[in-house]
Amino acid sequence: MSFIEVTAAISTLRAMQVDLGVAPADLSWVSSTYTLVVAAGVLSGGAFGERYGRRRVFLLGVAALAAGSLAVAVSDGFAQVLAGRSAASAGPWSCPPPSP
């Protein structure tokens, strides 16, 4: 999920710059915000899965990813894009690896 999400964001940077009037230097925050939040929470994903159930945590992560992506899709400002990317990044780290 992370790879697809980052690839989608990178492929839309030029359109975001034109539509939202974002400075080129600020565009790096679109992918960096997502990666930063995923990296900060990745260690917690396994613990949440063990505590609350892997399936429940996985479904919560999918819902967070969908909600954040929808927020990005309907945003009309750069701050909203960053907030949506942060919300979407709760999805991948909440997907713990399958149990052995």
Phi and psi restraints in degrees (range 20) as a CNS / XPLOR table:
assign (resid 1 and name C) (resid 2 and name N)
       (resid 2 and name CA) (resid 2 and name C) 1.0 -62.6 20.0 2
assign (resid 2 and name N) (resid 2 and name CA)
       (resid 2 and name C) (resid 3 and name N) 1.0 -43.1 20.0 2
assign (resid 2 and name C) (resid 3 and name N)
       (resid 3 and name CA) (resid 3 and name C) 1.0 -61.8 20.0 2
assign (resid 3 and name N) (resid 3 and name CA)
       (resid 3 and name C) (resid 4 and name N) 1.0 -44.6 20.0 2
assign (resid 3 and name C) (resid 4 and name N)
       (resid 4 and name CA) (resid 4 and name C) 1.0 -64.5 20.0 2
assign (resid 4 and name N) (resid 4 and name CA)
       (resid 4 and name C) (resid 5 and name N) 1.0 -42.3 20.0 2
assign (resid 4 and name C) (resid 5 and name N)
       (resid 5 and name CA) (resid 5 and name C) 1.0 -65.4 20.0 2
assign (resid 5 and name N) (resid 5 and name CA)
       (resid 5 and name C) (resid 6 and name N) 1.0 -44.4 20.0 2
assign (resid 5 and name C) (resid 6 and name N)
       (resid 6 and name CA) (resid 6 and name C) 1.0 -67.4 20.0 2
assign (resid 6 and name N) (resid 6 and name CA)
       (resid 6 and name C) (resid 7 and name N) 1.0 -41.0 20.0 2
assign (resid 6 and name C) (resid 7 and name N)
       (resid 7 and name CA) (resid 7 and name C) 1.0 -63.2 20.0 2
assign (resid 7 and name N) (resid 7 and name CA)
       (resid 7 and name C) (resid 8 and name N) 1.0 -41.3 20.0 2
assign (resid 7 and name C) (resid 8 and name N)
       (resid 8 and name CA) (resid 8 and name C) 1.0 -63.5 20.0 2
assign (resid 8 and name N) (resid 8 and name CA)
       (resid 8 and name C) (resid 9 and name N) 1.0 -40.5 20.0 2
assign (resid 8 and name C) (resid 9 and name N)
       (resid 9 and name CA) (resid 9 and name C) 1.0 -67.2 20.0 2
assign (resid 9 and name N) (resid 9 and name CA)
       (resid 9 and name C) (resid 10 and name N) 1.0 -42.7 20.0 2
assign (resid 9 and name C) (resid 10 and name N)
       (resid 10 and name CA) (resid 10 and name C) 1.0 -65.0 20.0 2
assign (resid 10 and name N) (resid 10 and name CA)
       (resid 10 and name C) (resid 11 and name N) 1.0 -36.1 20.0 2
assign (resid 10 and name C) (resid 11 and name N)
       (resid 11 and name CA) (resid 11 and name C) 1.0 -72.8 20.0 2
assign (resid 11 and name N) (resid 11 and name CA)
       (resid 11 and name C) (resid 12 and name N) 1.0 -15.3 20.0 2
assign (resid 11 and name C) (resid 12 and name N)
       (resid 12 and name CA) (resid 12 and name C) 1.0 -106.6 20.0 2
assign (resid 12 and name N) (resid 12 and name CA)
       (resid 12 and name C) (resid 13 and name N) 1.0 7.8 20.0 2
assign (resid 12 and name C) (resid 13 and name N)
       (resid 13 and name CA) (resid 13 and name C) 1.0 -60.1 20.0 2
assign (resid 13 and name N) (resid 13 and name CA)
       (resid 13 and name C) (resid 14 and name N) 1.0 -43.8 20.0 2
assign (resid 13 and name C) (resid 14 and name N)
       (resid 14 and name CA) (resid 14 and name C) 1.0 -63.7 20.0 2
assign (resid 14 and name N) (resid 14 and name CA)
       (resid 14 and name C) (resid 15 and name N) 1.0 -42.6 20.0 2
assign (resid 14 and name C) (resid 15 and name N)
       (resid 15 and name CA) (resid 15 and name C) 1.0 -64.8 20.0 2
assign (resid 15 and name N) (resid 15 and name CA)
       (resid 15 and name C) (resid 16 and name N) 1.0 -38.6 20.0 2
assign (resid 15 and name C) (resid 16 and name N)
       (resid 16 and name CA) (resid 16 and name C) 1.0 -63.8 20.0 2
assign (resid 16 and name N) (resid 16 and name CA)
       (resid 16 and name C) (resid 17 and name N) 1.0 -40.8 20.0 2
assign (resid 16 and name C) (resid 17 and name N)
       (resid 17 and name CA) (resid 17 and name C) 1.0 -62.1 20.0 2
assign (resid 17 and name N) (resid 17 and name CA)
       (resid 17 and name C) (resid 18 and name N) 1.0 -42.9 20.0 2
assign (resid 17 and name C) (resid 18 and name N)
       (resid 18 and name CA) (resid 18 and name C) 1.0 -72.9 20.0 2
assign (resid 18 and name N) (resid 18 and name CA)
       (resid 18 and name C) (resid 19 and name N) 1.0 -48.1 20.0 2
assign (resid 18 and name C) (resid 19 and name N)
       (resid 19 and name CA) (resid 19 and name C) 1.0 -69.3 20.0 2
assign (resid 19 and name N) (resid 19 and name CA)
       (resid 19 and name C) (resid 20 and name N) 1.0 -39.1 20.0 2
assign (resid 19 and name C) (resid 20 and name N)
       (resid 20 and name CA) (resid 20 and name C) 1.0 -100.1 20.0 2
assign (resid 20 and name N) (resid 20 and name CA)
       (resid 20 and name C) (resid 21 and name N) 1.0 -6.7 20.0 2
assign (resid 20 and name C) (resid 21 and name N)
       (resid 21 and name CA) (resid 21 and name C) 1.0 66.9 20.0 2
assign (resid 21 and name N) (resid 21 and name CA)
       (resid 21 and name C) (resid 22 and name N) 1.0 42.4 20.0 2
assign (resid 21 and name C) (resid 22 and name N)
       (resid 22 and name CA) (resid 22 and name C) 1.0 -90.3 20.0 2
assign (resid 22 and name N) (resid 22 and name CA)
       (resid 22 and name C) (resid 23 and name N) 1.0 140.2 20.0 2
assign (resid 22 and name C) (resid 23 and name N)
       (resid 23 and name CA) (resid 23 and name C) 1.0 -68.1 20.0 2
assign (resid 23 and name N) (resid 23 and name CA)
       (resid 23 and name C) (resid 24 and name N) 1.0 144.3 20.0 2
assign (resid 23 and name C) (resid 24 and name N)
       (resid 24 and name CA) (resid 24 and name C) 1.0 -55.8 20.0 2
assign (resid 24 and name N) (resid 24 and name CA)
       (resid 24 and name C) (resid 25 and name N) 1.0 -34.9 20.0 2
assign (resid 24 and name C) (resid 25 and name N)
       (resid 25 and name CA) (resid 25 and name C) 1.0 -67.3 20.0 2
assign (resid 25 and name N) (resid 25 and name CA)
       (resid 25 and name C) (resid 26 and name N) 1.0 -29.0 20.0 2
assign (resid 25 and name C) (resid 26 and name N)
       (resid 26 and name CA) (resid 26 and name C) 1.0 -79.0 20.0 2
assign (resid 26 and name N) (resid 26 and name CA)
       (resid 26 and name C) (resid 27 and name N) 1.0 -18.2 20.0 2
assign (resid 26 and name C) (resid 27 and name N)
       (resid 27 and name CA) (resid 27 and name C) 1.0 -63.9 20.0 2
assign (resid 27 and name N) (resid 27 and name CA)
       (resid 27 and name C) (resid 28 and name N) 1.0 -25.1 20.0 2
assign (resid 27 and name C) (resid 28 and name N)
       (resid 28 and name CA) (resid 28 and name C) 1.0 -63.9 20.0 2
assign (resid 28 and name N) (resid 28 and name CA)
       (resid 28 and name C) (resid 29 and name N) 1.0 -23.2 20.0 2
assign (resid 28 and name C) (resid 29 and name N)
       (resid 29 and name CA) (resid 29 and name C) 1.0 -70.1 20.0 2
assign (resid 29 and name N) (resid 29 and name CA)
       (resid 29 and name C) (resid 30 and name N) 1.0 -20.0 20.0 2
assign (resid 29 and name C) (resid 30 and name N)
       (resid 30 and name CA) (resid 30 and name C) 1.0 -63.1 20.0 2
assign (resid 30 and name N) (resid 30 and name CA)
       (resid 30 and name C) (resid 31 and name N) 1.0 -49.4 20.0 2
assign (resid 30 and name C) (resid 31 and name N)
       (resid 31 and name CA) (resid 31 and name C) 1.0 -83.6 20.0 2
assign (resid 31 and name N) (resid 31 and name CA)
       (resid 31 and name C) (resid 32 and name N) 1.0 -31.0 20.0 2
assign (resid 31 and name C) (resid 32 and name N)
       (resid 32 and name CA) (resid 32 and name C) 1.0 -67.2 20.0 2
assign (resid 32 and name N) (resid 32 and name CA)
       (resid 32 and name C) (resid 33 and name N) 1.0 -37.3 20.0 2
assign (resid 32 and name C) (resid 33 and name N)
       (resid 33 and name CA) (resid 33 and name C) 1.0 -61.1 20.0 2
assign (resid 33 and name N) (resid 33 and name CA)
       (resid 33 and name C) (resid 34 and name N) 1.0 -46.9 20.0 2
assign (resid 33 and name C) (resid 34 and name N)
       (resid 34 and name CA) (resid 34 and name C) 1.0 -60.8 20.0 2
assign (resid 34 and name N) (resid 34 and name CA)
       (resid 34 and name C) (resid 35 and name N) 1.0 -50.0 20.0 2
assign (resid 34 and name C) (resid 35 and name N)
       (resid 35 and name CA) (resid 35 and name C) 1.0 -64.4 20.0 2
assign (resid 35 and name N) (resid 35 and name CA)
       (resid 35 and name C) (resid 36 and name N) 1.0 -39.4 20.0 2
assign (resid 35 and name C) (resid 36 and name N)
       (resid 36 and name CA) (resid 36 and name C) 1.0 -63.4 20.0 2
assign (resid 36 and name N) (resid 36 and name CA)
       (resid 36 and name C) (resid 37 and name N) 1.0 -45.3 20.0 2
assign (resid 36 and name C) (resid 37 and name N)
       (resid 37 and name CA) (resid 37 and name C) 1.0 -69.3 20.0 2
assign (resid 37 and name N) (resid 37 and name CA)
       (resid 37 and name C) (resid 38 and name N) 1.0 -39.3 20.0 2
assign (resid 37 and name C) (resid 38 and name N)
       (resid 38 and name CA) (resid 38 and name C) 1.0 -62.6 20.0 2
assign (resid 38 and name N) (resid 38 and name CA)
       (resid 38 and name C) (resid 39 and name N) 1.0 -45.7 20.0 2
assign (resid 38 and name C) (resid 39 and name N)
       (resid 39 and name CA) (resid 39 and name C) 1.0 -64.2 20.0 2
assign (resid 39 and name N) (resid 39 and name CA)
       (resid 39 and name C) (resid 40 and name N) 1.0 -35.9 20.0 2
assign (resid 39 and name C) (resid 40 and name N)
       (resid 40 and name CA) (resid 40 and name C) 1.0 -70.5 20.0 2
assign (resid 40 and name N) (resid 40 and name CA)
       (resid 40 and name C) (resid 41 and name N) 1.0 -30.3 20.0 2
assign (resid 40 and name C) (resid 41 and name N)
       (resid 41 and name CA) (resid 41 and name C) 1.0 -104.6 20.0 2
assign (resid 41 and name N) (resid 41 and name CA)
       (resid 41 and name C) (resid 42 and name N) 1.0 -3.0 20.0 2
assign (resid 41 and name C) (resid 42 and name N)
       (resid 42 and name CA) (resid 42 and name C) 1.0 -63.4 20.0 2
assign (resid 42 and name N) (resid 42 and name CA)
       (resid 42 and name C) (resid 43 and name N) 1.0 -33.0 20.0 2
assign (resid 42 and name C) (resid 43 and name N)
       (resid 43 and name CA) (resid 43 and name C) 1.0 -71.3 20.0 2
assign (resid 43 and name N) (resid 43 and name CA)
       (resid 43 and name C) (resid 44 and name N) 1.0 -25.4 20.0 2
assign (resid 43 and name C) (resid 44 and name N)
       (resid 44 and name CA) (resid 44 and name C) 1.0 -77.4 20.0 2
assign (resid 44 and name N) (resid 44 and name CA)
       (resid 44 and name C) (resid 45 and name N) 1.0 -23.9 20.0 2
assign (resid 44 and name C) (resid 45 and name N)
       (resid 45 and name CA) (resid 45 and name C) 1.0 -57.5 20.0 2
assign (resid 45 and name N) (resid 45 and name CA)
       (resid 45 and name C) (resid 46 and name N) 1.0 -44.8 20.0 2
assign (resid 45 and name C) (resid 46 and name N)
       (resid 46 and name CA) (resid 46 and name C) 1.0 -65.0 20.0 2
assign (resid 46 and name N) (resid 46 and name CA)
       (resid 46 and name C) (resid 47 and name N) 1.0 -40.3 20.0 2
assign (resid 46 and name C) (resid 47 and name N)
       (resid 47 and name CA) (resid 47 and name C) 1.0 -66.3 20.0 2
assign (resid 47 and name N) (resid 47 and name CA)
       (resid 47 and name C) (resid 48 and name N) 1.0 -41.4 20.0 2
assign (resid 47 and name C) (resid 48 and name N)
       (resid 48 and name CA) (resid 48 and name C) 1.0 -64.3 20.0 2
assign (resid 48 and name N) (resid 48 and name CA)
       (resid 48 and name C) (resid 49 and name N) 1.0 -39.7 20.0 2
assign (resid 48 and name C) (resid 49 and name N)
       (resid 49 and name CA) (resid 49 and name C) 1.0 -62.9 20.0 2
assign (resid 49 and name N) (resid 49 and name CA)
       (resid 49 and name C) (resid 50 and name N) 1.0 -40.4 20.0 2
assign (resid 49 and name C) (resid 50 and name N)
       (resid 50 and name CA) (resid 50 and name C) 1.0 -68.7 20.0 2
assign (resid 50 and name N) (resid 50 and name CA)
       (resid 50 and name C) (resid 51 and name N) 1.0 -37.1 20.0 2
assign (resid 50 and name C) (resid 51 and name N)
       (resid 51 and name CA) (resid 51 and name C) 1.0 -79.7 20.0 2
assign (resid 51 and name N) (resid 51 and name CA)
       (resid 51 and name C) (resid 52 and name N) 1.0 -43.4 20.0 2
assign (resid 51 and name C) (resid 52 and name N)
       (resid 52 and name CA) (resid 52 and name C) 1.0 -108.9 20.0 2
assign (resid 52 and name N) (resid 52 and name CA)
       (resid 52 and name C) (resid 53 and name N) 1.0 -2.1 20.0 2
assign (resid 52 and name C) (resid 53 and name N)
       (resid 53 and name CA) (resid 53 and name C) 1.0 101.2 20.0 2
assign (resid 53 and name N) (resid 53 and name CA)
       (resid 53 and name C) (resid 54 and name N) 1.0 129.3 20.0 2
assign (resid 53 and name C) (resid 54 and name N)
       (resid 54 and name CA) (resid 54 and name C) 1.0 -63.3 20.0 2
assign (resid 54 and name N) (resid 54 and name CA)
       (resid 54 and name C) (resid 55 and name N) 1.0 -41.8 20.0 2
assign (resid 54 and name C) (resid 55 and name N)
       (resid 55 and name CA) (resid 55 and name C) 1.0 -64.2 20.0 2
assign (resid 55 and name N) (resid 55 and name CA)
       (resid 55 and name C) (resid 56 and name N) 1.0 -45.4 20.0 2
assign (resid 55 and name C) (resid 56 and name N)
       (resid 56 and name CA) (resid 56 and name C) 1.0 -61.7 20.0 2
assign (resid 56 and name N) (resid 56 and name CA)
       (resid 56 and name C) (resid 57 and name N) 1.0 -44.3 20.0 2
assign (resid 56 and name C) (resid 57 and name N)
       (resid 57 and name CA) (resid 57 and name C) 1.0 -67.5 20.0 2
assign (resid 57 and name N) (resid 57 and name CA)
       (resid 57 and name C) (resid 58 and name N) 1.0 -38.3 20.0 2
assign (resid 57 and name C) (resid 58 and name N)
       (resid 58 and name CA) (resid 58 and name C) 1.0 -62.1 20.0 2
assign (resid 58 and name N) (resid 58 and name CA)
       (resid 58 and name C) (resid 59 and name N) 1.0 -47.4 20.0 2
assign (resid 58 and name C) (resid 59 and name N)
       (resid 59 and name CA) (resid 59 and name C) 1.0 -64.5 20.0 2
assign (resid 59 and name N) (resid 59 and name CA)
       (resid 59 and name C) (resid 60 and name N) 1.0 -36.2 20.0 2
assign (resid 59 and name C) (resid 60 and name N)
       (resid 60 and name CA) (resid 60 and name C) 1.0 -63.8 20.0 2
assign (resid 60 and name N) (resid 60 and name CA)
       (resid 60 and name C) (resid 61 and name N) 1.0 -40.4 20.0 2
assign (resid 60 and name C) (resid 61 and name N)
       (resid 61 and name CA) (resid 61 and name C) 1.0 -65.1 20.0 2
assign (resid 61 and name N) (resid 61 and name CA)
       (resid 61 and name C) (resid 62 and name N) 1.0 -40.6 20.0 2
assign (resid 61 and name C) (resid 62 and name N)
       (resid 62 and name CA) (resid 62 and name C) 1.0 -63.9 20.0 2
assign (resid 62 and name N) (resid 62 and name CA)
       (resid 62 and name C) (resid 63 and name N) 1.0 -41.3 20.0 2
assign (resid 62 and name C) (resid 63 and name N)
       (resid 63 and name CA) (resid 63 and name C) 1.0 -64.3 20.0 2
assign (resid 63 and name N) (resid 63 and name CA)
       (resid 63 and name C) (resid 64 and name N) 1.0 -40.7 20.0 2
assign (resid 63 and name C) (resid 64 and name N)
       (resid 64 and name CA) (resid 64 and name C) 1.0 -64.4 20.0 2
assign (resid 64 and name N) (resid 64 and name CA)
       (resid 64 and name C) (resid 65 and name N) 1.0 -41.8 20.0 2
assign (resid 64 and name C) (resid 65 and name N)
       (resid 65 and name CA) (resid 65 and name C) 1.0 -63.3 20.0 2
assign (resid 65 and name N) (resid 65 and name CA)
       (resid 65 and name C) (resid 66 and name N) 1.0 -43.7 20.0 2
assign (resid 65 and name C) (resid 66 and name N)
       (resid 66 and name CA) (resid 66 and name C) 1.0 -66.3 20.0 2
assign (resid 66 and name N) (resid 66 and name CA)
       (resid 66 and name C) (resid 67 and name N) 1.0 -43.9 20.0 2
assign (resid 66 and name C) (resid 67 and name N)
       (resid 67 and name CA) (resid 67 and name C) 1.0 -64.8 20.0 2
assign (resid 67 and name N) (resid 67 and name CA)
       (resid 67 and name C) (resid 68 and name N) 1.0 -42.5 20.0 2
assign (resid 67 and name C) (resid 68 and name N)
       (resid 68 and name CA) (resid 68 and name C) 1.0 -66.0 20.0 2
assign (resid 68 and name N) (resid 68 and name CA)
       (resid 68 and name C) (resid 69 and name N) 1.0 -40.1 20.0 2
assign (resid 68 and name C) (resid 69 and name N)
       (resid 69 and name CA) (resid 69 and name C) 1.0 -65.9 20.0 2
assign (resid 69 and name N) (resid 69 and name CA)
       (resid 69 and name C) (resid 70 and name N) 1.0 -37.9 20.0 2
assign (resid 69 and name C) (resid 70 and name N)
       (resid 70 and name CA) (resid 70 and name C) 1.0 -65.6 20.0 2
assign (resid 70 and name N) (resid 70 and name CA)
       (resid 70 and name C) (resid 71 and name N) 1.0 -40.2 20.0 2
assign (resid 70 and name C) (resid 71 and name N)
       (resid 71 and name CA) (resid 71 and name C) 1.0 -62.2 20.0 2
assign (resid 71 and name N) (resid 71 and name CA)
       (resid 71 and name C) (resid 72 and name N) 1.0 -38.8 20.0 2
assign (resid 71 and name C) (resid 72 and name N)
       (resid 72 and name CA) (resid 72 and name C) 1.0 -66.8 20.0 2
assign (resid 72 and name N) (resid 72 and name CA)
       (resid 72 and name C) (resid 73 and name N) 1.0 -40.9 20.0 2
assign (resid 72 and name C) (resid 73 and name N)
       (resid 73 and name CA) (resid 73 and name C) 1.0 -63.9 20.0 2
assign (resid 73 and name N) (resid 73 and name CA)
       (resid 73 and name C) (resid 74 and name N) 1.0 -33.8 20.0 2
assign (resid 73 and name C) (resid 74 and name N)
       (resid 74 and name CA) (resid 74 and name C) 1.0 -100.7 20.0 2
assign (resid 74 and name N) (resid 74 and name CA)
       (resid 74 and name C) (resid 75 and name N) 1.0 4.0 20.0 2
assign (resid 74 and name C) (resid 75 and name N)
       (resid 75 and name CA) (resid 75 and name C) 1.0 -71.4 20.0 2
assign (resid 75 and name N) (resid 75 and name CA)
       (resid 75 and name C) (resid 76 and name N) 1.0 150.5 20.0 2
assign (resid 75 and name C) (resid 76 and name N)
       (resid 76 and name CA) (resid 76 and name C) 1.0 -126.0 20.0 2
assign (resid 76 and name N) (resid 76 and name CA)
       (resid 76 and name C) (resid 77 and name N) 1.0 20.8 20.0 2
assign (resid 76 and name C) (resid 77 and name N)
       (resid 77 and name CA) (resid 77 and name C) 1.0 -152.7 20.0 2
assign (resid 77 and name N) (resid 77 and name CA)
       (resid 77 and name C) (resid 78 and name N) 1.0 157.7 20.0 2
assign (resid 77 and name C) (resid 78 and name N)
       (resid 78 and name CA) (resid 78 and name C) 1.0 -67.1 20.0 2
assign (resid 78 and name N) (resid 78 and name CA)
       (resid 78 and name C) (resid 79 and name N) 1.0 -36.4 20.0 2
assign (resid 78 and name C) (resid 79 and name N)
       (resid 79 and name CA) (resid 79 and name C) 1.0 -63.7 20.0 2
assign (resid 79 and name N) (resid 79 and name CA)
       (resid 79 and name C) (resid 80 and name N) 1.0 -37.0 20.0 2
assign (resid 79 and name C) (resid 80 and name N)
       (resid 80 and name CA) (resid 80 and name C) 1.0 -67.4 20.0 2
assign (resid 80 and name N) (resid 80 and name CA)
       (resid 80 and name C) (resid 81 and name N) 1.0 -35.8 20.0 2
assign (resid 80 and name C) (resid 81 and name N)
       (resid 81 and name CA) (resid 81 and name C) 1.0 -62.5 20.0 2
assign (resid 81 and name N) (resid 81 and name CA)
       (resid 81 and name C) (resid 82 and name N) 1.0 -46.0 20.0 2
assign (resid 81 and name C) (resid 82 and name N)
       (resid 82 and name CA) (resid 82 and name C) 1.0 -65.4 20.0 2
assign (resid 82 and name N) (resid 82 and name CA)
       (resid 82 and name C) (resid 83 and name N) 1.0 -38.8 20.0 2
assign (resid 82 and name C) (resid 83 and name N)
       (resid 83 and name CA) (resid 83 and name C) 1.0 -65.4 20.0 2
assign (resid 83 and name N) (resid 83 and name CA)
       (resid 83 and name C) (resid 84 and name N) 1.0 -41.7 20.0 2
assign (resid 83 and name C) (resid 84 and name N)
       (resid 84 and name CA) (resid 84 and name C) 1.0 -65.3 20.0 2
assign (resid 84 and name N) (resid 84 and name CA)
       (resid 84 and name C) (resid 85 and name N) 1.0 -39.4 20.0 2
assign (resid 84 and name C) (resid 85 and name N)
       (resid 85 and name CA) (resid 85 and name C) 1.0 -65.0 20.0 2
assign (resid 85 and name N) (resid 85 and name CA)
       (resid 85 and name C) (resid 86 and name N) 1.0 -37.6 20.0 2
assign (resid 85 and name C) (resid 86 and name N)
       (resid 86 and name CA) (resid 86 and name C) 1.0 -65.4 20.0 2
assign (resid 86 and name N) (resid 86 and name CA)
       (resid 86 and name C) (resid 87 and name N) 1.0 -42.6 20.0 2
assign (resid 86 and name C) (resid 87 and name N)
       (resid 87 and name CA) (resid 87 and name C) 1.0 -66.0 20.0 2
assign (resid 87 and name N) (resid 87 and name CA)
       (resid 87 and name C) (resid 88 and name N) 1.0 -40.2 20.0 2
assign (resid 87 and name C) (resid 88 and name N)
       (resid 88 and name CA) (resid 88 and name C) 1.0 -66.4 20.0 2
assign (resid 88 and name N) (resid 88 and name CA)
       (resid 88 and name C) (resid 89 and name N) 1.0 -28.3 20.0 2
assign (resid 88 and name C) (resid 89 and name N)
       (resid 89 and name CA) (resid 89 and name C) 1.0 -74.7 20.0 2
assign (resid 89 and name N) (resid 89 and name CA)
       (resid 89 and name C) (resid 90 and name N) 1.0 -8.0 20.0 2
assign (resid 89 and name C) (resid 90 and name N)
       (resid 90 and name CA) (resid 90 and name C) 1.0 -71.8 20.0 2
assign (resid 90 and name N) (resid 90 and name CA)
       (resid 90 and name C) (resid 91 and name N) 1.0 -18.0 20.0 2
assign (resid 90 and name C) (resid 91 and name N)
       (resid 91 and name CA) (resid 91 and name C) 1.0 -68.2 20.0 2
assign (resid 91 and name N) (resid 91 and name CA)
       (resid 91 and name C) (resid 92 and name N) 1.0 -57.8 20.0 2
assign (resid 91 and name C) (resid 92 and name N)
       (resid 92 and name CA) (resid 92 and name C) 1.0 -63.2 20.0 2
assign (resid 92 and name N) (resid 92 and name CA)
       (resid 92 and name C) (resid 93 and name N) 1.0 -36.5 20.0 2
assign (resid 92 and name C) (resid 93 and name N)
       (resid 93 and name CA) (resid 93 and name C) 1.0 -77.8 20.0 2
assign (resid 93 and name N) (resid 93 and name CA)
       (resid 93 and name C) (resid 94 and name N) 1.0 -13.2 20.0 2
assign (resid 93 and name C) (resid 94 and name N)
       (resid 94 and name CA) (resid 94 and name C) 1.0 -88.4 20.0 2
assign (resid 94 and name N) (resid 94 and name CA)
       (resid 94 and name C) (resid 95 and name N) 1.0 3.1 20.0 2
assign (resid 94 and name C) (resid 95 and name N)
       (resid 95 and name CA) (resid 95 and name C) 1.0 -100.5 20.0 2
assign (resid 95 and name N) (resid 95 and name CA)
       (resid 95 and name C) (resid 96 and name N) 1.0 88.7 20.0 2
assign (resid 95 and name C) (resid 96 and name N)
       (resid 96 and name CA) (resid 96 and name C) 1.0 -69.8 20.0 2
assign (resid 96 and name N) (resid 96 and name CA)
       (resid 96 and name C) (resid 97 and name N) 1.0 157.9 20.0 2
assign (resid 96 and name C) (resid 97 and name N)
       (resid 97 and name CA) (resid 97 and name C) 1.0 -65.7 20.0 2
assign (resid 97 and name N) (resid 97 and name CA)
       (resid 97 and name C) (resid 98 and name N) 1.0 154.9 20.0 2
assign (resid 97 and name C) (resid 98 and name N)
       (resid 98 and name CA) (resid 98 and name C) 1.0 -63.5 20.0 2
assign (resid 98 and name N) (resid 98 and name CA)
       (resid 98 and name C) (resid 99 and name N) 1.0 148.0 20.0 2
assign (resid 98 and name C) (resid 99 and name N)
       (resid 99 and name CA) (resid 99 and name C) 1.0 -74.2 20.0 2
assign (resid 99 and name N) (resid 99 and name CA)
       (resid 99 and name C) (resid 100 and name N) 1.0 150.1 20.0 2
